[in-house]
Amino acid sequence: MLENFSPPYNATVCQRLLDAGAVLVGKTNLDQFAMGSGTVDSIYGPTKNVWKCKAGGSSGGSAVAVASGVCFGAIGSDTGGSTRNPASYCGVVGLKPTYGLVSRHGLIPLVNSMDVPGILARNVDDVVSILNAVAGHDKQDSTCLTKPFKKISLFESSNYCSRLPPANKMGIKGLKIGIPIEYNCEYLSDEVLDMWDEIAQTLQNEGAIVKEVSMPHTQYSIVCYSVLNQCEVASNMARYDGIEYGYRADDDHSTEKLYAVSRRTAFNDIVKNRILTGNYFLLGRNYEKYFNQALKVRRLIMNDFDNVWEDAQLLLTPTTLTEAPLYSDFIQKTNRDQCAFQDFCTQPANMAGIPAVSVPIKLSKNGLPLSLQIMGRNLSEPMLLALAKYIEHLVQFPQYVNFKQK
């Protein structure tokens, strides 16, 4: 749909990177309009992981570019885990900031109430450097927070609540870390579960207070997200009509015909399916039954997070349920099943608008990255990233891969 389209202005995130001296080396591959969890539905073909498996999505191209050393860092989008999911599979760090901390101006909207620009880099320090460059109020984005952003220091030694000291000078004694029991779900692999338990025990041995917590509405997050996603997609995709910008069909017998042919030709089946389903949910007779009910469930999920912060400062969960699946196995699933499986652990953070970061921990028996996710309350990025850096220092995940042997 947007082939050969050149935007007349830069997104705020891109402009701030340029202003900070960054060199933008190019655009990376993604599922069409970021509607996927494997980067397998792109007009340019699928993205393959440097570890010879599926890259994750929808920001799979960004994750592969970082993991392969092509760039210092990359920007993705994160609506249901689209930055953290590929970061996990590619063995890099992926941050979803607090909703409103980083400007959405110039970001093509998928689900306006959940979309955020995400950051991918090979380590936590690099993620912080990029976050410092792009975060902060933007008058061109009405959803952007007006509270001034205080840059996170990488060098000043202090406690975990405010700054990121060198990892060997950090301490986590007394830090309350919650382990949500609902994330130990049906398809969680034994390797991921063992890794999760091992890191939780290690943090407890280091002085953290680790305890199980309950978030009972987690299981409804994916279904709720599916409804809200498709409703907002139906609205957001209406702007691609073949007239204002993007692909324009040759058929100009009538305006209605031009609309129909342009959209039918330029959207892939995944996008068209979501538009049609979303419009069905938004019909007058269905609006209360689907859309309004999904909004109520979302509020329950947000309440789960509000309640859990009374017992925990941060949450530790898996990022993905398994190691990266083989591409041949992944494409056998429908797009709906792909997202339901891949985004189970990551999507709730988008529902609540809270920050979350994926940190690579170890390699599986098959030599593939396994990662954990840390979540915190709104604007807790300093504490969140401090723990991520602490874990990074503990596990010493290999940053470089001998690609010829993989």
C-alpha positions as a Markdown table, in Angstrom:
| # | Residue | x | y | z |
|---|---|---|---|---|
| 1 | Met | 0.0 | 0.0 | 0.0 |
| 2 | Leu | 2.8 | 2.5 | 0.8 |
| 3 | Glu | 5.3 | 1.3 | -1.8 |
| 4 | Asn | 7.3 | 4.2 | -3.2 |
| 5 | Phe | 5.6 | 6.6 | -0.7 |
| 6 | Ser | 8.0 | 9.1 | 0.8 |
| 7 | Pro | 6.7 | 10.9 | 3.9 |
| 8 | Pro | 6.9 | 14.8 | 3.8 |
| 9 | Tyr | 8.3 | 14.9 | 7.4 |
| 10 | Asn | 10.2 | 12.8 | 9.9 |
| 11 | Ala | 8.6 | 11.1 | 12.8 |
| 12 | Thr | 9.6 | 12.8 | 16.1 |
| 13 | Val | 11.6 | 9.7 | 17.1 |
| 14 | Cys | 13.6 | 9.8 | 13.9 |
| 15 | Gln | 14.2 | 13.5 | 14.1 |
| 16 | Arg | 15.4 | 13.4 | 17.7 |
| 17 | Leu | 17.8 | 10.7 | 16.8 |
| 18 | Leu | 19.2 | 12.8 | 13.9 |
| 19 | Asp | 19.4 | 15.8 | 16.2 |
| 20 | Ala | 21.4 | 13.7 | 18.7 |
| 21 | Gly | 23.9 | 12.8 | 16.0 |
| 22 | Ala | 22.7 | 9.4 | 15.0 |
| 23 | Val | 23.1 | 8.1 | 11.5 |
| 24 | Leu | 19.9 | 6.4 | 10.2 |
| 25 | Val | 21.2 | 3.5 | 8.0 |
| 26 | Gly | 17.8 | 2.4 | 6.6 |
| 27 | Lys | 14.4 | 0.9 | 7.1 |
| 28 | Thr | 13.9 | -2.7 | 8.2 |
| 29 | Asn | 11.4 | -5.4 | 7.3 |
| 30 | Leu | 8.1 | -5.9 | 9.2 |
| 31 | Asp | 4.7 | -7.5 | 8.8 |
| 32 | Gln | 2.4 | -5.3 | 6.6 |
| 33 | Phe | 1.2 | -2.5 | 8.9 |
| 34 | Ala | 2.8 | -4.4 | 11.8 |
| 35 | Met | -0.1 | -6.9 | 11.8 |
| 36 | Gly | 1.7 | -10.1 | 12.8 |
| 37 | Ser | 4.1 | -11.7 | 15.3 |
| 38 | Gly | 6.7 | -13.3 | 13.0 |
| 39 | Thr | 7.6 | -10.9 | 10.2 |
| 40 | Val | 6.3 | -13.5 | 7.7 |
| 41 | Asp | 3.7 | -11.4 | 6.0 |
| 42 | Ser | 5.8 | -8.6 | 4.6 |
| 43 | Ile | 5.6 | -7.5 | 0.9 |
| 44 | Tyr | 9.4 | -8.1 | 0.8 |
| 45 | Gly | 9.1 | -11.7 | 2.1 |
| 46 | Pro | 9.9 | -13.2 | 5.5 |
| 47 | Thr | 12.7 | -12.1 | 7.8 |
| 48 | Lys | 15.0 | -14.9 | 8.9 |
| 49 | Asn | 16.6 | -14.8 | 12.3 |
| 50 | Val | 20.4 | -14.8 | 12.5 |
| 51 | Trp | 20.0 | -17.9 | 14.6 |
| 52 | Lys | 18.4 | -19.6 | 11.6 |
| 53 | Cys | 14.9 | -19.6 | 12.9 |
| 54 | Lys | 11.9 | -17.3 | 12.9 |
| 55 | Ala | 12.8 | -13.7 | 13.9 |
| 56 | Gly | 9.6 | -12.8 | 15.8 |
| 57 | Gly | 7.5 | -9.7 | 14.9 |
| 58 | Ser | 6.3 | -7.4 | 13.9 |
| 59 | Ser | 9.6 | -5.6 | 14.3 |
| 60 | Gly | 11.6 | -8.6 | 13.2 |
| 61 | Gly | 13.8 | -6.7 | 10.8 |
| 62 | Ser | 14.8 | -4.3 | 13.5 |
| 63 | Ala | 15.8 | -7.1 | 15.9 |
| 64 | Val | 17.8 | -9.0 | 13.2 |
| 65 | Ala | 19.7 | -5.8 | 12.2 |
| 66 | Val | 20.7 | -5.3 | 15.8 |
| 67 | Ala | 21.6 | -8.9 | 16.5 |
| 68 | Ser | 23.7 | -9.2 | 13.4 |
| 69 | Gly | 25.7 | -6.1 | 14.3 |
| 70 | Val | 24.4 | -4.0 | 11.3 |
| 71 | Cys | 23.5 | -1.1 | 13.6 |
| 72 | Phe | 24.0 | 0.2 | 17.1 |
| 73 | Gly | 20.3 | 0.1 | 17.8 |
| 74 | Ala | 16.9 | 0.1 | 16.1 |
| 75 | Ile | 13.4 | 1.5 | 16.6 |
| 76 | Gly | 10.4 | -0.8 | 16.3 |
| 77 | Ser | 6.7 | -0.5 | 17.3 |
| 78 | Asp | 5.2 | -2.2 | 20.2 |
| 79 | Thr | 1.4 | -2.7 | 20.4 |
| 80 | Gly | 1.2 | -6.2 | 21.8 |
| 81 | Gly | 4.9 | -7.2 | 22.1 |
| 82 | Ser | 6.2 | -6.4 | 18.7 |
| 83 | Thr | 9.5 | -5.1 | 20.0 |
| 84 | Arg | 10.0 | -7.5 | 22.9 |
| 85 | Asn | 9.0 | -10.6 | 21.0 |
| 86 | Pro | 11.6 | -10.3 | 18.3 |
| 87 | Ala | 14.2 | -9.1 | 20.8 |
| 88 | Ser | 13.6 | -12.3 | 22.8 |
| 89 | Tyr | 14.0 | -14.6 | 19.7 |
| 90 | Cys | 17.1 | -12.7 | 18.4 |
| 91 | Gly | 18.9 | -12.4 | 21.7 |
| 92 | Val | 18.9 | -8.6 | 22.1 |
| 93 | Val | 17.3 | -6.2 | 24.6 |
| 94 | Gly | 13.9 | -4.8 | 23.7 |
| 95 | Leu | 12.2 | -2.0 | 25.6 |
| 96 | Lys | 8.5 | -0.9 | 25.5 |
| 97 | Pro | 8.4 | 2.5 | 27.2 |
| 98 | Thr | 5.6 | 3.8 | 29.3 |
| 99 | Tyr | 2.7 | 4.9 | 27.0 |
| 100 | Gly | 3.2 | 8.6 | 26.3 |
| 101 | Leu | 6.9 | 8.8 | 27.3 |
| 102 | Val | 8.1 | 8.6 | 23.7 |
| 103 | Ser | 6.2 | 10.6 | 21.0 |
| 104 | Arg | 4.0 | 8.7 | 18.6 |
| 105 | His | 4.0 | 11.5 | 16.1 |
| 106 | Gly | 4.8 | 9.9 | 12.7 |
| 107 | Leu | 4.2 | 6.4 | 13.9 |
| 108 | Ile | 1.7 | 4.7 | 11.6 |
| 109 | Pro | -1.2 | 3.8 | 14.0 |
| 110 | Leu | -2.4 | 0.3 | 14.6 |
| 111 | Val | -4.1 | 0.5 | 18.0 |
| 112 | Asn | -3.8 | 4.1 | 19.0 |
| 113 | Ser | -4.4 | 3.4 | 22.7 |
| 114 | Met | -1.6 | 0.9 | 22.9 |
| 115 | Asp | 1.0 | 1.7 | 20.2 |
| 116 | Val | 4.4 | 2.9 | 21.4 |
| 117 | Pro | 7.8 | 3.2 | 19.7 |
| 118 | Gly | 10.0 | 0.5 | 21.0 |
| 119 | Ile | 13.8 | 0.4 | 21.3 |
| 120 | Leu | 16.1 | -2.6 | 20.5 |
| 121 | Ala | 19.9 | -2.7 | 21.2 |
| 122 | Arg | 22.5 | -5.3 | 22.2 |
| 123 | Asn | 22.7 | -4.3 | 25.8 |
| 124 | Val | 20.8 | -2.2 | 28.4 |
| 125 | Asp | 23.3 | 0.7 | 28.3 |
| 126 | Asp | 22.7 | 1.2 | 24.6 |
| 127 | Val | 18.9 | 1.1 | 25.1 |
| 128 | Val | 19.2 | 3.8 | 27.8 |
| 129 | Ser | 21.3 | 5.9 | 25.4 |
| 130 | Ile | 18.6 | 5.8 | 22.7 |
| 131 | Leu | 15.8 | 6.3 | 25.3 |
| 132 | Asn | 17.5 | 9.5 | 26.5 |
| 133 | Ala | 17.6 | 10.8 | 23.0 |
| 134 | Val | 14.0 | 10.2 | 22.0 |
| 135 | Ala | 11.9 | 10.5 | 25.2 |
| 136 | Gly | 10.1 | 13.6 | 26.4 |
| 137 | His | 7.1 | 15.8 | 25.6 |
| 138 | Asp | 6.2 | 16.5 | 22.0 |
| 139 | Lys | 3.6 | 19.1 | 21.3 |
| 140 | Gln | 2.8 | 17.4 | 18.1 |
| 141 | Asp | 1.5 | 14.3 | 19.9 |
| 142 | Ser | -1.5 | 14.9 | 22.2 |
| 143 | Thr | -1.0 | 11.5 | 23.9 |
| 144 | Cys | 2.5 | 12.4 | 24.9 |
| 145 | Leu | 3.1 | 13.1 | 28.6 |
| 146 | Thr | 3.7 | 16.7 | 29.6 |
| 147 | Lys | 5.9 | 15.8 | 32.6 |
| 148 | Pro | 9.6 | 16.6 | 31.7 |
| 149 | Phe | 11.7 | 13.5 | 31.1 |
| 150 | Lys | 14.7 | 13.2 | 33.4 |
| 151 | Lys | 17.5 | 11.5 | 31.5 |
| 152 | Ile | 18.8 | 8.3 | 33.0 |
| 153 | Ser | 22.4 | 8.4 | 34.0 |
| 154 | Leu | 24.7 | 5.4 | 33.2 |
| 155 | Phe | 27.6 | 6.4 | 35.3 |
| 156 | Glu | 26.5 | 8.0 | 38.6 |
| 157 | Ser | 26.4 | 5.5 | 41.4 |
| 158 | Ser | 23.2 | 5.5 | 43.4 |
| 159 | Asn | 20.4 | 3.2 | 44.4 |
| 160 | Tyr | 18.3 | 1.2 | 41.9 |
| 161 | Cys | 15.3 | 3.6 | 42.2 |
| 162 | Ser | 16.8 | 6.6 | 40.4 |
| 163 | Arg | 19.9 | 5.9 | 38.3 |
| 164 | Leu | 21.9 | 3.1 | 36.6 |
| 165 | Pro | 25.3 | 2.7 | 38.3 |
| 166 | Pro | 27.9 | 0.3 | 37.0 |
| 167 | Ala | 26.5 | -3.2 | 37.4 |
| 168 | Asn | 29.2 | -4.4 | 39.8 |
| 169 | Lys | 28.3 | -1.6 | 42.2 |
| 170 | Met | 24.6 | -2.2 | 42.1 |
| 171 | Gly | 22.6 | -3.9 | 44.9 |
| 172 | Ile | 19.0 | -5.2 | 44.9 |
| 173 | Lys | 18.6 | -5.9 | 48.5 |
| 174 | Gly | 15.0 | -5.3 | 49.5 |
| 175 | Leu | 13.7 | -4.8 | 46.0 |
| 176 | Lys | 10.3 | -6.4 | 45.8 |
| 177 | Ile | 9.9 | -8.6 | 42.7 |
| 178 | Gly | 6.6 | -10.3 | 41.9 |
| 179 | Ile | 6.2 | -13.6 | 40.0 |
| 180 | Pro | 2.7 | -13.7 | 38.4 |
| 181 | Ile | 1.5 | -17.2 | 38.7 |
| 182 | Glu | -0.8 | -16.9 | 35.7 |
| 183 | Tyr | 2.2 | -16.5 | 33.4 |
| 184 | Asn | 3.0 | -20.2 | 34.1 |
| 185 | Cys | 0.6 | -21.1 | 31.3 |
| 186 | Glu | -0.2 | -24.2 | 29.2 |
| 187 | Tyr | 2.3 | -23.8 | 26.4 |
| 188 | Leu | 5.3 | -22.5 | 28.5 |
| 189 | Ser | 8.2 | -24.7 | 27.7 |
| 190 | Asp | 10.1 | -26.6 | 30.4 |
| 191 | Glu | 13.3 | -24.8 | 29.5 |
| 192 | Val | 11.8 | -21.3 | 29.9 |
| 193 | Leu | 10.1 | -22.3 | 33.1 |
| 194 | Asp | 13.4 | -23.6 | 34.6 |
| 195 | Met | 15.2 | -20.4 | 33.5 |
| 196 | Trp | 12.5 | -18.3 | 35.0 |
| 197 | Asp | 12.8 | -20.2 | 38.3 |
| 198 | Glu | 16.6 | -20.1 | 38.3 |
| 199 | Ile | 16.8 | -16.3 | 37.8 |
| 200 | Ala | 14.1 | -15.7 | 40.4 |
| 201 | Gln | 16.0 | -17.8 | 42.9 |
| 202 | Thr | 19.3 | -16.0 | 42.0 |
| 203 | Leu | 17.7 | -12.6 | 42.6 |
| 204 | Gln | 16.4 | -13.8 | 45.9 |
| 205 | Asn | 19.8 | -15.0 | 46.9 |
| 206 | Glu | 21.2 | -11.6 | 46.0 |
| 207 | Gly | 18.8 | -10.0 | 48.5 |
| 208 | Ala | 15.7 | -9.2 | 46.5 |
| 209 | Ile | 12.3 | -10.1 | 48.0 |
| 210 | Val | 10.7 | -12.4 | 45.5 |
| 211 | Lys | 7.2 | -13.6 | 46.0 |
| 212 | Glu | 4.3 | -15.0 | 43.9 |
| 213 | Val | 1.5 | -12.7 | 42.9 |
| 214 | Ser | -1.8 | -13.2 | 41.2 |
| 215 | Met | -3.2 | -11.4 | 38.1 |
| 216 | Pro | -6.4 | -13.3 | 37.5 |
| 217 | His | -7.5 | -11.6 | 34.3 |
| 218 | Thr | -4.3 | -12.2 | 32.4 |
| 219 | Gln | -5.8 | -15.1 | 30.5 |
| 220 | Tyr | -8.4 | -12.8 | 28.9 |
| 221 | Ser | -5.8 | -10.3 | 27.6 |
| 222 | Ile | -5.3 | -11.9 | 24.2 |
| 223 | Val | -9.0 | -12.2 | 23.4 |
| 224 | Cys | -9.6 | -8.7 | 24.6 |
| 225 | Tyr | -6.7 | -7.4 | 22.5 |
| 226 | Ser | -8.0 | -9.2 | 19.4 |
| 227 | Val | -11.3 | -7.4 | 19.6 |
| 228 | Leu | -9.8 | -3.9 | 20.3 |
| 229 | Asn | -7.1 | -4.4 | 17.8 |
| 230 | Gln | -9.4 | -5.2 | 14.9 |
| 231 | Cys | -11.8 | -2.4 | 15.8 |
| 232 | Glu | -9.1 | 0.2 | 15.8 |
| 233 | Val | -7.5 | -1.3 | 12.7 |
| 234 | Ala | -10.8 | -0.9 | 10.9 |
| 235 | Ser | -10.8 | 2.8 | 11.7 |
| 236 | Asn | -7.1 | 3.5 | 11.1 |
| 237 | Met | -6.9 | 1.7 | 7.8 |
| 238 | Ala | -9.8 | 3.8 | 6.4 |
| 239 | Arg | -7.3 | 6.6 | 5.5 |
| 240 | Tyr | -5.7 | 4.3 | 2.9 |
| 241 | Asp | -8.2 | 5.0 | 0.2 |
| 242 | Gly | -6.1 | 5.2 | -3.0 |
| 243 | Ile | -6.6 | 8.9 | -3.3 |
| 244 | Glu | -4.7 | 10.8 | -0.6 |
| 245 | Tyr | -1.4 | 8.8 | -0.6 |
| 246 | Gly | -0.1 | 5.4 | -1.2 |
| 247 | Tyr | -1.1 | 2.9 | -3.9 |
| 248 | Arg | -3.7 | 4.1 | -6.4 |
| 249 | Ala | -5.5 | 1.6 | -8.7 |
| 250 | Asp | -5.9 | 2.4 | -12.4 |
| 251 | Asp | -9.6 | 1.9 | -12.2 |
| 252 | Asp | -11.2 | 5.3 | -12.0 |
| 253 | His | -14.8 | 4.5 | -13.2 |
| 254 | Ser | -16.1 | 5.9 | -9.9 |
| 255 | Thr | -14.7 | 7.0 | -6.6 |
| 256 | Glu | -16.3 | 3.9 | -4.9 |
| 257 | Lys | -14.6 | 1.6 | -7.5 |
| 258 | Leu | -11.3 | 3.3 | -7.0 |
| 259 | Tyr | -11.5 | 2.9 | -3.2 |
| 260 | Ala | -12.4 | -0.8 | -3.5 |
| 261 | Val | -9.8 | -1.8 | -6.1 |
| 262 | Ser | -7.0 | 0.1 | -4.4 |
| 263 | Arg | -7.7 | -1.5 | -1.0 |
| 264 | Arg | -8.3 | -4.9 | -2.3 |
| 265 | Thr | -5.1 | -4.9 | -4.4 |
| 266 | Ala | -2.7 | -3.3 | -1.9 |
| 267 | Phe | -3.8 | -4.8 | 1.4 |
| 268 | Asn | -2.7 | -8.4 | 2.1 |
| 269 | Asp | -5.2 | -11.0 | 3.4 |
| 270 | Ile | -4.2 | -10.4 | 7.1 |
| 271 | Val | -5.0 | -6.7 | 6.9 |
| 272 | Lys | -8.2 | -7.2 | 5.0 |
| 273 | Asn | -9.4 | -9.8 | 7.5 |
| 274 | Arg | -8.8 | -7.5 | 10.5 |
| 275 | Ile | -10.6 | -4.6 | 8.7 |
| 276 | Leu | -13.6 | -6.8 | 8.0 |
| 277 | Thr | -13.7 | -8.3 | 11.4 |
| 278 | Gly | -13.3 | -4.9 | 13.1 |
| 279 | Asn | -16.2 | -3.4 | 11.1 |
| 280 | Tyr | -18.3 | -6.4 | 12.2 |
| 281 | Phe | -17.5 | -5.7 | 15.9 |
| 282 | Leu | -18.4 | -2.1 | 15.4 |
| 283 | Leu | -21.8 | -2.6 | 13.9 |
| 284 | Gly | -24.6 | -1.1 | 15.9 |
| 285 | Arg | -26.0 | -4.4 | 16.9 |
| 286 | Asn | -22.5 | -5.7 | 18.0 |
| 287 | Tyr | -20.9 | -2.6 | 19.5 |
| 288 | Glu | -22.0 | -3.3 | 23.1 |
| 289 | Lys | -21.5 | -7.1 | 22.8 |
| 290 | Tyr | -17.9 | -6.9 | 21.6 |
| 291 | Phe | -16.2 | -3.5 | 21.7 |
| 292 | Asn | -17.7 | -2.2 | 25.0 |
| 293 | Gln | -17.2 | -5.6 | 26.7 |
| 294 | Ala | -13.6 | -5.7 | 25.6 |
| 295 | Leu | -13.0 | -2.2 | 27.1 |
| 296 | Lys | -14.5 | -3.5 | 30.4 |
| 297 | Val | -12.1 | -6.5 | 30.4 |
| 298 | Arg | -9.2 | -4.2 | 29.6 |
| 299 | Arg | -10.1 | -2.2 | 32.8 |
| 300 | Leu | -10.0 | -5.4 | 34.8 |
| 301 | Ile | -6.5 | -6.2 | 33.4 |
| 302 | Met | -5.3 | -2.7 | 34.3 |
| 303 | Asn | -6.8 | -3.1 | 37.8 |
| 304 | Asp | -4.8 | -6.3 | 38.2 |
| 305 | Phe | -1.6 | -4.3 | 37.7 |
| 306 | Asp | -2.7 | -1.5 | 40.0 |
| 307 | Asn | -3.4 | -4.1 | 42.7 |
| 308 | Val | -0.1 | -6.0 | 42.3 |
| 309 | Trp | 2.0 | -2.8 | 42.8 |
| 310 | Glu | 0.9 | -2.9 | 46.5 |
| 311 | Asp | 3.0 | -6.1 | 46.9 |
| 312 | Ala | 5.7 | -5.7 | 44.2 |
| 313 | Gln | 7.9 | -3.0 | 42.7 |
| 314 | Leu | 8.6 | -5.0 | 39.5 |
| 315 | Leu | 7.3 | -8.1 | 37.9 |
| 316 | Leu | 9.5 | -10.9 | 36.4 |
| 317 | Thr | 7.9 | -13.1 | 33.7 |
| 318 | Pro | 8.9 | -14.9 | 30.5 |
| 319 | Thr | 9.0 | -12.8 | 27.3 |
| 320 | Thr | 8.0 | -15.7 | 25.0 |
| 321 | Leu | 6.7 | -19.1 | 25.9 |
| 322 | Thr | 9.4 | -21.0 | 24.0 |
| 323 | Glu | 12.6 | -20.5 | 22.0 |
| 324 | Ala | 12.2 | -19.3 | 18.4 |
| 325 | Pro | 10.1 | -21.8 | 16.5 |
| 326 | Leu | 11.2 | -23.0 | 13.1 |
| 327 | Tyr | 9.9 | -20.9 | 10.2 |
| 328 | Ser | 8.3 | -23.9 | 8.6 |
| 329 | Asp | 6.4 | -24.8 | 11.8 |
| 330 | Phe | 5.3 | -21.2 | 12.4 |
| 331 | Ile | 3.7 | -20.5 | 9.1 |
| 332 | Gln | 1.4 | -23.5 | 9.5 |
| 333 | Lys | -0.5 | -21.5 | 12.1 |
| 334 | Thr | -3.1 | -18.8 | 11.3 |
| 335 | Asn | -2.2 | -15.2 | 12.0 |
| 336 | Arg | -4.7 | -15.2 | 14.9 |
| 337 | Asp | -3.1 | -18.3 | 16.5 |
| 338 | Gln | 0.4 | -16.9 | 15.9 |
| 339 | Cys | -0.4 | -13.8 | 17.8 |
| 340 | Ala | -2.3 | -15.6 | 20.5 |
| 341 | Phe | 0.7 | -17.9 | 21.1 |
| 342 | Gln | 3.6 | -15.4 | 20.8 |
| 343 | Asp | 2.1 | -12.4 | 22.6 |
| 344 | Phe | 0.6 | -14.1 | 25.7 |
| 345 | Cys | 3.3 | -12.7 | 28.1 |
| 346 | Thr | 3.9 | -9.4 | 26.4 |
| 347 | Gln | 0.4 | -8.1 | 25.5 |
| 348 | Pro | -0.8 | -7.3 | 29.1 |
| 349 | Ala | 1.8 | -4.5 | 29.5 |
| 350 | Asn | 0.3 | -2.7 | 26.4 |
| 351 | Met | -3.2 | -3.1 | 27.9 |
| 352 | Ala | -2.0 | -1.2 | 31.0 |
| 353 | Gly | 0.4 | 1.2 | 29.3 |
| 354 | Ile | 3.2 | 0.2 | 31.6 |
| 355 | Pro | 6.9 | -0.1 | 30.7 |
| 356 | Ala | 8.4 | -3.5 | 30.0 |
| 357 | Val | 11.8 | -4.8 | 28.9 |
| 358 | Ser | 13.0 | -8.1 | 27.5 |
| 359 | Val | 16.5 | -9.3 | 28.5 |
| 360 | Pro | 18.3 | -12.3 | 27.0 |
| 361 | Ile | 19.3 | -14.8 | 29.6 |
| 362 | Lys | 20.8 | -17.9 | 28.1 |
| 363 | Leu | 20.9 | -20.2 | 25.1 |
| 364 | Ser | 18.5 | -23.2 | 24.9 |
| 365 | Lys | 19.6 | -26.8 | 24.3 |
| 366 | Asn | 19.2 | -26.0 | 20.6 |
| 367 | Gly | 21.5 | -23.0 | 20.8 |
| 368 | Leu | 18.6 | -20.4 | 20.6 |
| 369 | Pro | 18.1 | -17.3 | 22.9 |
| 370 | Leu | 15.8 | -17.5 | 25.9 |
| 371 | Ser | 14.7 | -14.2 | 27.5 |
| 372 | Leu | 12.8 | -12.9 | 30.5 |
| 373 | Gln | 10.6 | -9.8 | 30.8 |
| 374 | Ile | 10.6 | -7.2 | 33.5 |
| 375 | Met | 7.5 | -5.0 | 34.0 |
| 376 | Gly | 7.1 | -2.0 | 36.3 |
| 377 | Arg | 4.5 | 0.7 | 37.1 |
| 378 | Asn | 4.2 | 3.8 | 34.8 |
| 379 | Leu | 7.4 | 5.8 | 34.5 |
| 380 | Ser | 9.5 | 3.3 | 36.4 |
| 381 | Glu | 12.0 | 3.0 | 33.6 |
| 382 | Pro | 15.1 | 3.8 | 35.8 |
| 383 | Met | 14.3 | 1.0 | 38.2 |
| 384 | Leu | 13.2 | -1.3 | 35.4 |
| 385 | Leu | 16.4 | -0.8 | 33.4 |
| 386 | Ala | 18.5 | -1.0 | 36.5 |
| 387 | Leu | 17.3 | -4.5 | 37.3 |
| 388 | Ala | 17.7 | -5.4 | 33.6 |
| 389 | Lys | 21.3 | -4.3 | 33.7 |
| 390 | Tyr | 21.8 | -6.2 | 37.0 |
| 391 | Ile | 20.5 | -9.4 | 35.4 |
| 392 | Glu | 22.5 | -8.7 | 32.3 |
| 393 | His | 25.6 | -8.6 | 34.4 |
| 394 | Leu | 24.7 | -11.8 | 36.2 |
| 395 | Val | 24.0 | -13.9 | 33.2 |
| 396 | Gln | 26.7 | -12.6 | 30.7 |
| 397 | Phe | 24.6 | -13.5 | 27.6 |
| 398 | Pro | 26.9 | -13.8 | 24.6 |
| 399 | Gln | 26.6 | -10.7 | 22.5 |
| 400 | Tyr | 28.3 | -12.0 | 19.4 |
| 401 | Val | 27.4 | -15.1 | 17.4 |
| 402 | Asn | 29.6 | -17.2 | 15.1 |
| 403 | Phe | 27.0 | -17.1 | 12.3 |
| 404 | Lys | 28.9 | -19.7 | 10.1 |
| 405 | Gln | 28.4 | -22.3 | 12.8 |
| 406 | Lys | 24.7 | -21.5 | 13.4 |
